[in-house]
Amino acid sequence: MTSLDLPLRNLLLGLARSARFKALAVRLPMTAAVVARFVPGETVADCLDAVRSLAADGLLASIDYLGEDTTSPAQAAAIRDGYLDLLAQLAAAGLAGNAEVSVKLTALGVGLPDGRSLALEHTLAICAAATAVGTTVTVDAEDHTTTDTTLGILAEVRRQYPDTGGVLQAYLHRTIEDCALLAGPGSRIRLCKGAYAEPAEVALQGREEVSTAYVAAARTLLAGEGYPMLATHDPEMIAAVTELARQAGREPGTYEFQLLYGIRSDEQRRLAASGERVRVYVPFGTDWWGYFIRRLAERPANLVFFIRALFGR
């Protein structure tokens, strides 16, 4: 990450929480068309169409019903119900075997008064519905202030639903220790680099040091007895993970690659065609702003794409 990249990234991540800037941006004629690259739509039907298309290319999906800034118990319950409806429709469409769901605890009310118990209750309801239709749930990571609560809730959920996945972010200083703790038998862990603006006290800041941390964490997970889910678009990281898997004696299917919807789609198909298990993170819903801006912040190429589209190039 260059000296220019970091301030730009921090600026974009600040905009992710700006309701005023969102209100301005959504009025731009090209915004919807550009967002469609990263978010297939706002409805379950849009999401199912995306999952079908991915399945045709031999790709799996992890679906995120977008929503992070829940401000009331009623809103948290609506997000839970949205997931229950999604899972029912996945089953009705015969797609439950092609997709799992990813949930954010902030969307399920963890930040509200008595939010921990509320988010746990909603997560357990979603896990029950997922199990009933033959699929799984992954509990997403968010900013560092939520990490202890998220991993605590994950541990409780796993007592009833041991195949529930968790997420670790390589740029956090604590992550290599968390990987060692969560690399046990049957443990499904998604490893990503990290997508939130974090202070240097808790997270690495430079691109190279984050990449080094990612490789170290991936090595720990692949050497363990769990099921690593390696989320990256970086060609160097993909090559490194492939080699680490070989060194660990891992066969394809005992781990998987995960990539984001709309980013490096050709690489997604290439990996699947080579025999790797590949899952695509598919977000949908009306609350797409924060997700979209973080995708721009992660890679300069995404921001260039956005700017060119705005000016019709």
Summary of the structure (lengths in Angstrom):
residues: 313
radius of gyration: 18.4
end to end distance: 26.5
largest distance: 52.1
contacts: 1033
relative contact order: 0.15
helix: 52%
strand: 14%
